[in-house]
Amino acid sequence: IWHTLVKRGVAFVMLLCVGILVVAVFIAGVVIAALQQHLDARFGTGFVPGPLLRSLASLSLNTALFTVLYRLLPPVKILWPEAIRAALFAACGWEIGRLVLASWVIGTRYSSAYG
């Protein structure tokens, strides 16, 4: 029984950490968008490459998230360099999928997505 409780506890903590990291990716995107809007208002349009900065922040946080998942979840030992390579591949796929989905859902009606 003790082994099962520990195993379930570890799984719950890992799920909680994944949730926190997903929220962190979302908050980072919001902060970067707000910072870009503030700097554009203060210094003019094009001062900060917002979409590129948001994509890089999202890519790096997703890479960190997938690295931890790939390193800690499998029952076999995975080395850090292998986990990082796989996580970078998965994070790139995740970003591409997110952008494709966003363009498919929003399409040319970008302004209508926000009212």
Secondary structure, DSSP 8 states (H G I E B T S, - for coil): -HHHHHHHHHHHHHHHHHHHHHHHHHHHHHHHHHHHHHHHHHH-TTSS-HHHHHHHHHHHHHHHHHHHHHHHSSSS---HHHHHHHHHHHHHHHHHHHHHHHHHHHTT-TGGGG-
